[in-house]
Amino acid sequence: MIETPDTGREGAELHPPGASVSAAEVMAWFVREVLPLEVILTHFLRQNRKNKSDVEDLRQEVYLRVCEAANKGIPENTKPFVFTTARNLLIDRVRKEQIVPIEVVSDLDEMKITNDTIGPERTAIARDELRRLQAAIDSLPPRCREVVILGRVEGLTGQEIAARLGVTHQTVSEHLANGIKALAETLHGEQLTLRRKM
């Protein structure tokens, strides 16, 4: 849990719901109460978003949503409001992308993301496959695992991986080929052996 300073609006005069709020009042509130949360908001977004390059865009989207809501009425408790907005934005992104990171397989029930087209049996099978894949990835040698994750999970090119790790493109290719082969053997080894015998 992220410890943050108290930035509540104790004793502040609030507009009743539905009352219009001037742009100057929203701006003053934003500068006084939202901007001081920028460091912890950025940290929160980085901790909860795999693609770190999205963080600045996400933060701006949070600011936009917060200001739009404040135009209808400035919230009484700014900090919880900002972080609830950020959390909802992250959930919206996950729903749109339909990507569930392997690391959150154990937290799928907490996310409560539903898809009416997927039945419980298929969901159970998918969870089992993700657990098996995570175990297979964890069993790879460290450098090989890192290359596979960068290439196949994060989608980096061989040259980008080589530059990031300070190795040659050939080394990246070898690690990637060995890693994919090892994953295939681990996940489908018995099936591959049976097919070869047939």
C-alpha positions as CSV (number, residue, x, y, z in Angstrom):
1,M,0.0,0.0,0.0
2,I,1.3,3.5,-0.9
3,E,1.6,5.8,2.1
4,T,0.6,9.3,1.0
5,P,0.2,12.7,2.8
6,D,-3.3,13.7,3.9
7,T,-4.7,16.1,1.4
8,G,-8.3,16.3,2.5
9,R,-10.5,19.3,2.3
10,E,-11.5,19.5,5.9
11,G,-13.7,22.5,6.5
12,A,-13.7,23.5,2.8
13,E,-16.8,25.1,1.4
14,L,-18.2,22.7,-1.3
15,H,-20.7,23.2,-4.0
16,P,-23.9,21.2,-3.6
17,P,-24.3,18.4,-6.2
18,G,-25.7,19.8,-9.5
19,A,-24.5,23.3,-8.8
20,S,-22.3,24.8,-11.5
21,V,-18.6,25.3,-10.6
22,S,-16.6,28.0,-12.4
23,A,-13.5,27.1,-14.4
24,A,-11.5,29.3,-12.0
25,E,-12.7,27.3,-9.0
26,V,-11.9,24.0,-10.7
27,M,-8.4,25.3,-11.7
28,A,-7.7,26.5,-8.2
29,W,-8.8,23.2,-6.7
30,F,-6.8,21.3,-9.2
31,V,-3.6,23.2,-8.5
32,R,-4.1,23.2,-4.7
33,E,-5.2,19.6,-4.2
34,V,-4.6,17.4,-7.3
35,L,-1.2,18.5,-8.5
36,P,0.5,17.8,-5.2
37,L,-0.6,14.1,-5.7
38,E,1.3,13.8,-9.0
39,V,4.3,11.9,-7.6
40,I,2.3,9.3,-5.9
41,L,-0.2,9.1,-8.7
42,T,2.7,8.5,-11.2
43,H,4.1,5.8,-8.9
44,F,0.7,4.2,-8.6
45,L,0.3,4.1,-12.4
46,R,3.8,2.7,-12.9
47,Q,3.2,0.0,-10.3
48,N,0.0,-1.1,-12.0
49,R,0.8,-0.7,-15.7
50,K,3.1,-3.1,-17.5
51,N,3.8,-0.7,-20.4
52,K,5.7,2.1,-18.6
53,S,5.6,4.4,-21.7
54,D,1.8,4.8,-21.1
55,V,2.2,6.4,-17.7
56,E,2.3,10.0,-18.7
57,D,-0.7,9.6,-21.1
58,L,-2.6,7.8,-18.3
59,R,-1.8,10.5,-15.8
60,Q,-3.1,13.1,-18.2
61,E,-6.3,11.1,-18.8
62,V,-6.8,10.9,-15.0
63,Y,-6.4,14.7,-14.8
64,L,-8.9,15.1,-17.6
65,R,-11.5,12.8,-16.0
66,V,-11.0,14.4,-12.6
67,C,-11.5,17.9,-14.0
68,E,-14.5,16.9,-16.0
69,A,-16.1,15.5,-12.8
70,A,-15.1,18.6,-10.8
71,N,-16.9,20.8,-13.3
72,K,-20.1,19.2,-12.0
73,G,-19.1,19.5,-8.3
74,I,-15.7,19.5,-6.6
75,P,-15.3,16.3,-4.6
76,E,-15.0,16.5,-0.9
77,N,-12.1,14.0,-0.6
78,T,-9.7,14.7,-3.4
79,K,-7.1,11.9,-2.9
80,P,-9.5,8.9,-2.8
81,F,-11.3,10.5,-5.8
82,V,-8.2,10.8,-7.8
83,F,-7.0,7.3,-7.1
84,T,-10.4,5.7,-7.7
85,T,-10.4,7.5,-11.1
86,A,-6.9,6.2,-11.8
87,R,-7.9,2.6,-10.8
88,N,-11.1,2.8,-13.0
89,L,-9.0,4.1,-15.9
90,L,-6.6,1.1,-15.6
91,I,-9.5,-1.3,-15.5
92,D,-11.0,0.3,-18.6
93,R,-7.6,-0.1,-20.4
94,V,-7.4,-3.8,-19.4
95,R,-10.9,-4.4,-20.6
96,K,-10.3,-2.7,-23.9
97,E,-7.0,-4.5,-24.5
98,Q,-8.4,-7.9,-23.4
99,I,-4.9,-8.7,-22.0
100,V,-4.5,-10.2,-18.7
101,P,-0.9,-10.3,-17.5
102,I,0.4,-13.7,-16.4
103,E,1.4,-12.2,-13.0
104,V,-2.3,-11.5,-12.1
105,V,-3.7,-15.0,-12.8
106,S,-4.1,-15.4,-9.0
107,D,-6.0,-12.1,-8.9
108,L,-8.5,-12.7,-11.7
109,D,-11.4,-13.1,-9.2
110,E,-10.5,-9.7,-7.6
111,M,-10.6,-7.9,-11.0
112,K,-14.2,-9.0,-11.6
113,I,-13.9,-8.5,-15.3
114,T,-16.6,-10.5,-16.9
115,N,-17.0,-11.6,-20.5
116,D,-20.4,-13.3,-21.1
117,T,-19.0,-15.2,-24.2
118,I,-16.6,-17.2,-22.1
119,G,-18.1,-20.0,-20.0
120,P,-16.7,-21.2,-16.6
121,E,-15.1,-24.3,-18.2
122,R,-13.2,-22.4,-20.7
123,T,-12.1,-19.9,-18.0
124,A,-10.8,-22.7,-15.9
125,I,-8.9,-24.2,-18.8
126,A,-7.4,-20.8,-19.7
127,R,-6.3,-20.2,-16.1
128,D,-4.7,-23.6,-15.9
129,E,-2.8,-22.9,-19.2
130,L,-1.6,-19.6,-17.9
131,R,-0.3,-21.2,-14.7
132,R,1.5,-23.8,-16.7
133,L,3.0,-21.2,-19.0
134,Q,4.1,-19.1,-16.0
135,A,5.7,-22.2,-14.4
136,A,7.4,-23.0,-17.8
137,I,8.7,-19.5,-18.1
138,D,10.0,-19.5,-14.5
139,S,11.9,-22.7,-15.2
140,L,14.0,-21.1,-18.0
141,P,17.6,-19.9,-17.2
142,P,17.5,-16.2,-16.1
143,R,18.9,-14.6,-19.3
144,C,16.9,-16.8,-21.6
145,R,13.7,-16.0,-19.6
146,E,14.5,-12.3,-19.8
147,V,14.9,-12.5,-23.6
148,V,11.7,-14.5,-24.0
149,I,9.7,-12.1,-21.9
150,L,11.1,-9.0,-23.7
151,G,10.5,-10.5,-27.1
152,R,7.3,-12.5,-26.8
153,V,5.5,-10.7,-23.9
154,E,6.6,-7.1,-24.2
155,G,6.9,-7.3,-28.0
156,L,10.4,-5.8,-28.4
157,T,12.4,-6.6,-31.5
158,G,15.7,-8.5,-31.4
159,Q,17.7,-5.3,-31.9
160,E,15.8,-3.6,-29.1
161,I,16.5,-6.5,-26.8
162,A,20.1,-6.6,-27.7
163,A,20.5,-2.9,-27.0
164,R,18.7,-3.1,-23.7
165,L,20.7,-6.1,-22.4
166,G,24.0,-5.1,-24.0
167,V,24.4,-8.3,-26.0
168,T,24.6,-9.1,-29.7
169,H,21.6,-9.7,-31.9
170,Q,22.9,-13.2,-32.5
171,T,22.9,-13.9,-28.7
172,V,19.3,-12.7,-28.5
173,S,18.3,-14.9,-31.4
174,E,19.9,-18.0,-29.7
175,H,18.3,-17.3,-26.3
176,L,14.9,-16.7,-28.0
177,A,15.1,-19.9,-30.0
178,N,16.3,-22.0,-27.0
179,G,13.6,-20.4,-24.8
180,I,10.8,-21.0,-27.2
181,K,12.0,-24.6,-27.8
182,A,12.2,-25.2,-24.1
183,L,8.7,-23.8,-23.5
184,A,7.3,-25.9,-26.3
185,E,8.9,-29.0,-24.9
186,T,7.7,-28.2,-21.3
187,L,4.1,-27.4,-22.4
188,H,3.6,-29.8,-25.2
189,G,6.4,-32.3,-24.9
190,E,4.2,-35.3,-24.3
191,Q,1.9,-34.3,-27.2
192,L,4.8,-33.8,-29.5
193,T,6.3,-37.2,-28.7
194,L,2.9,-38.9,-29.3
195,R,2.5,-37.2,-32.7
196,R,5.9,-38.2,-33.8
197,K,5.1,-41.9,-33.0
198,M,1.9,-41.8,-35.0
